[in-house]
Amino acid sequence: MALVSSQIDVFLDYFTGTTPTAPTTLYIDLLDATKTSILTTIAGSANRQTLTLGAAATDGIDRWKANTTEIVFTASASGPATYQYISVYDAITGGNKLTEESFAPTAIVSTQKVAISIGDYKLKFNLPI
């Protein structure tokens, strides 16, 4: 998972005395190879799904917060699509992209829903050595 530039700036501002404003709700989106949302194609709506995260956890190498509810993008409304990125935003539409994570391209057929099971999405950072 990578932070986008604006979020790296938030960390830098925090460490130099500027208090950032945290988003009230996080939303998750599926993006194609050009980093364009595929939600209208697969779900018939541009609305992102809510991302609810649990308490911080660690395995001694990384720290993360995992999703505490299943995230479901409904079955395709208008056609197939392929996603290659999952991004987190601070708004249901529009807003600011906070993170971006790439994956191997995953094809979705016309009647297929996409579901991320509880605990399968992790907002993760590597611990410094």
N, C-alpha and C positions, 0 to 999 in steps of 0.2 A: 504494500500500500504506500502510495506517495502522496504527500501533501502538495497542493498546488501553491504557486508562488505567494498568493495573497495570504495563505494560512501560515506560511513560513514567516512572513512579515508580522503576523499576529504574535508568534512566539518571540520574535526579536523585540517587538514593541513591549511585550510583557516584561522581558528581562531588563528593559531600560526604563521601566516605571509607568508605562501606559497600560491601563487596565482594559482588556478587550471585552467586548460584549458577546456573550455566548449565545448561540442560537437556542431558541426555546424548543424546537423540534427538529429532528434530522430526518431526511428523506433519501431514499435510495433509487437509483436509476440504472438502466441497462443501456450501454452505448455500443454502436457499431465500430468498425475499424477506423472510420473518420471522426470518431468521438461525438457522434450525433445520436440523440436519444432514439430508441426504437419503440417506445411505449405506445405511440399512436398506432403503429403497425400491429403490434401484438395484442394490445389491450383496448384499442379504440379510444383511448384517452391519454392526454399528455401528463396526467397527474402521477407523480411519483408515489411510491409506497413509504409509509412511516417506518423509521428504523428506531427501535427501542433497544437500548444497550443496558447490560447488567453491570455489576461491580467489576472493578479492575482485577485482573488475574495475571499470573506469571508462571513460566516454566523455568525460570532462572536465566533464560536467554532473552526472551521477549516479554513485553507487557501488552495487554490487550483488554478490550471490552467486547463481549460477544452479544449477538442479538438474543433477546429473551422471548421473542414471539416469532412465529413463522412469517416470512415475508412472501406474499403470493401476488404474482402478476397474472391476471386472468387469462384464459385461453384466447388465442389469437382472434381478433375481430375481422381483420381484413387481409391477412396474408402472412407468409413466412418471413423470418428475419434471422439475422445472425448477430449475436453480441460478442464483444471482445473485451469490454471494460465494464466494471461496476464502479459507479461514482456516488459519493454522498454530497448532498446539497443542504442548504439551510432554508429551502422553500419548496412547496409542493409543485410549483411551476416557476420558471425564471430563477431568481435568487443567485446565490454564489456557490460555485463548485468548491467543496472543501477537500475532497480526496479523490484519487483515481487509482484503480488497480486493474492491471491487465491480466487476461487469461487467454488460453488457446481459444480460437473462434468456436462458438457454440451455436449450432443451427437450431432454430425453433420452427416446427411445422405449423400449419394453419390452425389446428385445433389444440395445440399444446399449451399448457400453462407452465410458468416458470415459478418454482418454489425454492426458497432458501430456508432450510430447516433451522429450528432453534439451535443456537450455538455454532452454526456453520459460517456465519459472517463475523469476522473479527476485525475491529479497528485496532491495528497492531503497530507497535513501535519496537525497534530493537533497543535493548539496554546497552549503555556504553560499557566498554570493557575497562 
